[in-house]
Amino acid sequence: MAPHADHCFKSSTVKSIMNEVLEEALEGIDHYDPVKCRALTSILSEDIKQRVKWLNFERFKLVCLVHIGSINGQAMQIVSRCLWNDSVDSFASTCFKKKDMFVVALMFAVYKE
């Protein structure tokens, strides 16, 4: 029931896609705006998920989360807990900072047996 070697989730490939999407989308944004960023999180997560789907990871359920916030000298930790099979399930994450804002993108890949 395990995925074929050529259809396994590749975290490094997904991370590079996520970095590319974030750089493209945030190129014209110069400061944190809560109204724009609220809408942008949905757009970014759907865009990342669509591009990862093109990699054809068969039988993987993909979940993408994007967090955007302002940098005001505070600290923030994003934590997630999942129940999964370590041999086939995986994730990818990336961070992006620009002036007074940060973006954290997470992609979870859960294999459907």
Backbone as CSV, one residue per row, in Angstrom:
resi,resn,N_x,N_y,N_z,CA_x,CA_y,CA_z,C_x,C_y,C_z
1,MET,0.807,-1.207,0.000,0.000,0.000,0.000,0.851,1.272,0.000
2,ALA,2.137,1.133,0.143,3.009,2.309,0.189,3.087,2.955,-1.197
3,PRO,3.340,4.261,-1.245,3.442,4.938,-2.545,4.689,4.511,-3.304
4,HIS,4.612,4.576,-4.617,5.775,4.285,-5.447,6.837,5.349,-5.193
5,ALA,8.083,4.976,-5.386,9.197,5.886,-5.093,9.106,7.191,-5.873
6,ASP,8.608,7.145,-7.106,8.529,8.368,-7.910,7.306,9.223,-7.567
7,HIS,6.410,8.718,-6.709,5.237,9.485,-6.306,5.248,9.830,-4.813
8,CYS,6.385,9.671,-4.152,6.500,10.040,-2.739,6.564,11.558,-2.595
9,PHE,6.069,12.048,-1.493,6.092,13.474,-1.203,7.531,13.921,-0.996
10,LYS,7.948,14.922,-1.737,9.319,15.428,-1.661,9.306,16.817,-1.030
11,SER,9.688,16.857,0.235,9.631,18.108,1.000,10.473,19.214,0.396
12,SER,11.656,18.878,-0.098,12.545,19.914,-0.644,11.947,20.558,-1.900
13,THR,11.307,19.751,-2.749,10.671,20.281,-3.950,9.499,21.172,-3.591
14,VAL,8.698,20.732,-2.621,7.533,21.510,-2.188,7.978,22.808,-1.533
15,LYS,9.049,22.755,-0.750,9.554,23.967,-0.102,10.000,24.999,-1.140
16,SER,10.645,24.553,-2.200,11.065,25.502,-3.241,9.856,26.108,-3.952
17,ILE,8.794,25.327,-4.148,7.561,25.865,-4.733,6.952,26.902,-3.807
18,MET,6.909,26.597,-2.524,6.327,27.538,-1.560,7.130,28.832,-1.523
19,ASN,8.450,28.745,-1.545,9.288,29.953,-1.570,9.022,30.779,-2.823
20,GLU,8.894,30.112,-3.953,8.633,30.798,-5.222,7.293,31.530,-5.190
21,VAL,6.260,30.868,-4.689,4.924,31.477,-4.607,4.953,32.693,-3.687
22,LEU,5.594,32.560,-2.534,5.639,33.677,-1.585,6.397,34.861,-2.163
23,GLU,7.526,34.605,-2.806,8.302,35.705,-3.393,7.518,36.428,-4.486
24,GLU,6.830,35.660,-5.334,6.038,36.274,-6.402,4.886,37.103,-5.842
25,ALA,4.177,36.557,-4.878,2.983,37.225,-4.350,3.318,38.443,-3.507
26,LEU,4.429,38.413,-2.807,4.766,39.503,-1.891,5.710,40.522,-2.507
27,GLU,5.983,40.387,-3.781,6.900,41.302,-4.461,6.415,42.745,-4.408
28,GLY,5.135,42.993,-4.614,4.617,44.354,-4.655,4.118,44.877,-3.316
29,ILE,4.154,44.065,-2.286,3.659,44.495,-0.970,4.822,45.048,-0.166
30,ASP,4.675,46.287,0.319,5.785,46.910,1.039,5.538,47.060,2.539
31,HIS,4.316,46.807,3.003,4.052,46.876,4.441,2.866,45.978,4.805
32,TYR,2.741,45.677,6.078,1.673,44.810,6.565,0.353,45.572,6.624
33,ASP,-0.647,45.035,5.970,-2.000,45.570,6.001,-2.925,44.416,6.383
34,PRO,-3.548,44.465,7.570,-4.345,43.317,8.034,-5.492,42.936,7.112
35,VAL,-6.119,43.885,6.468,-7.244,43.582,5.580,-6.759,42.845,4.326
36,LYS,-5.709,43.370,3.705,-5.166,42.725,2.513,-4.559,41.364,2.835
37,CYS,-3.882,41.279,3.970,-3.215,40.028,4.336,-4.218,38.929,4.683
38,ARG,-5.362,39.294,5.202,-6.401,38.306,5.507,-6.841,37.603,4.224
39,ALA,-7.057,38.369,3.173,-7.455,37.787,1.889,-6.275,37.068,1.227
40,LEU,-5.090,37.596,1.414,-3.907,37.026,0.789,-3.584,35.632,1.320
41,THR,-3.876,35.354,2.578,-3.593,34.025,3.124,-4.358,32.941,2.368
42,SER,-5.615,33.190,2.067,-6.414,32.211,1.313,-5.879,32.033,-0.104
43,ILE,-5.535,33.138,-0.737,-5.019,33.080,-2.108,-3.702,32.314,-2.153
44,LEU,-2.811,32.611,-1.217,-1.511,31.944,-1.189,-1.644,30.447,-0.922
45,SER,-2.488,30.067,0.030,-2.622,28.648,0.343,-3.202,27.871,-0.834
46,GLU,-4.166,28.453,-1.542,-4.730,27.780,-2.717,-3.718,27.695,-3.861
47,ASP,-2.943,28.754,-4.047,-1.931,28.758,-5.103,-0.853,27.708,-4.825
48,ILE,-0.385,27.644,-3.594,0.616,26.646,-3.227,0.055,25.239,-3.426
49,LYS,-1.156,25.026,-2.960,-1.760,23.692,-3.076,-1.920,23.282,-4.543
50,GLN,-2.344,24.203,-5.406,-2.504,23.898,-6.827,-1.174,23.523,-7.470
51,ARG,-0.132,24.279,-7.179,1.173,23.984,-7.776,1.731,22.657,-7.287
52,VAL,1.494,22.327,-6.027,1.965,21.049,-5.497,1.156,19.901,-6.106
53,LYS,-0.122,20.108,-6.360,-0.938,19.075,-7.005,-0.402,18.726,-8.384
54,TRP,0.190,19.689,-9.082,0.753,19.439,-10.401,1.928,18.458,-10.337
55,LEU,2.527,18.286,-9.160,3.630,17.338,-9.010,3.138,15.891,-8.995
56,ASN,1.828,15.723,-8.922,1.190,14.411,-9.024,1.623,13.436,-7.925
57,PHE,1.510,13.874,-6.686,1.724,12.974,-5.555,0.435,12.184,-5.360
58,GLU,0.368,11.008,-5.980,-0.863,10.210,-5.964,-1.205,9.745,-4.561
59,ARG,-2.504,9.800,-4.256,-3.084,9.299,-3.023,-2.636,10.066,-1.777
60,PHE,-2.181,11.293,-1.935,-1.832,12.132,-0.787,-2.901,13.197,-0.603
61,LYS,-3.367,13.337,0.604,-4.261,14.440,0.975,-3.358,15.610,1.340
62,LEU,-3.532,16.724,0.659,-2.691,17.906,0.878,-3.453,18.952,1.674
63,VAL,-2.805,19.468,2.699,-3.372,20.532,3.524,-2.339,21.647,3.590
64,CYS,-2.749,22.854,3.216,-1.830,23.989,3.200,-2.344,25.083,4.136
65,LEU,-1.455,25.563,4.984,-1.776,26.656,5.911,-0.783,27.797,5.687
66,VAL,-1.296,29.013,5.673,-0.445,30.197,5.528,-0.805,31.183,6.630
67,HIS,0.198,31.648,7.347,0.018,32.648,8.401,0.793,33.899,8.009
68,ILE,0.142,35.050,8.116,0.798,36.331,7.844,0.591,37.220,9.062
69,GLY,1.647,37.894,9.488,1.543,38.774,10.638,2.532,39.918,10.550
70,SER,2.391,40.847,11.468,3.301,41.993,11.487,4.440,41.728,12.460
71,ILE,5.584,42.307,12.146,6.751,42.195,13.011,6.826,43.467,13.846
72,ASN,6.617,43.323,15.148,6.653,44.472,16.061,7.550,44.194,17.257
73,GLY,8.606,43.427,17.070,9.522,43.124,18.153,9.040,41.999,19.055
74,GLN,7.983,41.327,18.681,7.461,40.233,19.487,7.971,38.901,18.939
75,ALA,7.755,37.852,19.700,8.097,36.506,19.249,6.808,35.740,18.979
76,MET,6.892,34.771,18.076,5.723,33.960,17.769,6.180,32.554,17.460
77,GLN,5.421,31.585,17.931,5.691,30.192,17.623,4.434,29.582,17.031
78,ILE,4.606,28.835,15.969,3.497,28.122,15.342,3.764,26.639,15.555
79,VAL,2.816,25.976,16.169,2.973,24.571,16.514,1.809,23.790,15.927
80,SER,2.090,22.590,15.455,1.025,21.726,14.958,1.273,20.309,15.462
81,ARG,0.187,19.600,15.645,0.266,18.207,16.071,-0.607,17.386,15.142
82,CYS,-0.074,16.261,14.707,-0.804,15.412,13.780,-0.613,13.950,14.174
83,LEU,-1.612,13.182,13.873,-1.523,11.740,14.041,-1.340,11.147,12.657
84,TRP,-0.150,10.588,12.403,0.104,10.067,11.084,1.147,8.966,11.107
85,ASN,1.390,8.411,9.946,2.353,7.337,9.766,3.679,7.964,9.334
86,ASP,4.705,7.852,10.151,5.995,8.478,9.854,6.653,7.954,8.585
87,SER,6.311,6.754,8.163,6.980,6.179,6.991,6.479,6.761,5.665
88,VAL,5.247,7.275,5.619,4.721,7.797,4.348,4.217,9.238,4.435
89,ASP,3.730,9.676,5.580,3.215,11.032,5.724,4.374,12.000,5.945
90,SER,4.198,13.239,5.492,5.294,14.203,5.590,4.759,15.628,5.595
91,PHE,5.680,16.589,5.652,5.307,18.003,5.613,6.463,18.811,5.060
92,ALA,6.157,20.042,4.714,7.165,21.014,4.297,6.769,22.355,4.897
93,SER,7.751,23.147,5.261,7.459,24.469,5.823,8.505,25.468,5.357
94,THR,8.098,26.713,5.333,9.015,27.781,4.958,8.580,29.082,5.632
95,CYS,9.536,29.974,5.803,9.282,31.296,6.397,9.770,32.361,5.426
96,PHE,9.115,33.494,5.466,9.470,34.605,4.595,9.295,35.889,5.398
97,LYS,10.292,36.768,5.370,10.215,38.055,6.063,10.418,39.170,5.060
98,LYS,9.638,40.232,5.261,9.771,41.402,4.403,9.386,42.629,5.215
99,LYS,10.329,43.514,5.423,10.134,44.755,6.165,9.422,44.503,7.487
100,ASP,8.141,44.856,7.577,7.438,44.736,8.859,6.431,43.588,8.887
101,MET,6.633,42.558,8.037,5.700,41.434,8.016,6.444,40.112,7.877
102,PHE,5.784,39.053,8.319,6.325,37.711,8.159,5.237,36.809,7.584
103,VAL,5.672,35.759,6.920,4.757,34.764,6.365,5.332,33.389,6.693
104,VAL,4.483,32.516,7.204,4.851,31.126,7.447,3.887,30.260,6.649
105,ALA,4.437,29.369,5.839,3.615,28.466,5.034,3.933,27.025,5.436
106,LEU,2.883,26.238,5.608,3.022,24.823,5.969,2.224,23.983,4.979
107,MET,2.792,22.879,4.562,2.104,21.932,3.692,2.228,20.549,4.328
108,PHE,1.073,19.944,4.609,1.036,18.604,5.155,0.590,17.649,4.053
109,ALA,1.225,16.488,3.980,0.879,15.463,3.005,0.588,14.167,3.765
110,VAL,-0.666,13.759,3.770,-1.081,12.553,4.465,-1.488,11.517,3.428
111,TYR,-0.845,10.364,3.481,-1.077,9.309,2.505,-2.399,8.597,2.785
112,LYS,-3.219,8.455,1.757,-4.502,7.771,1.877,-4.331,6.319,1.433
113,GLU,-4.449,5.405,2.376,-4.289,3.976,2.052,-5.552,3.404,1.473
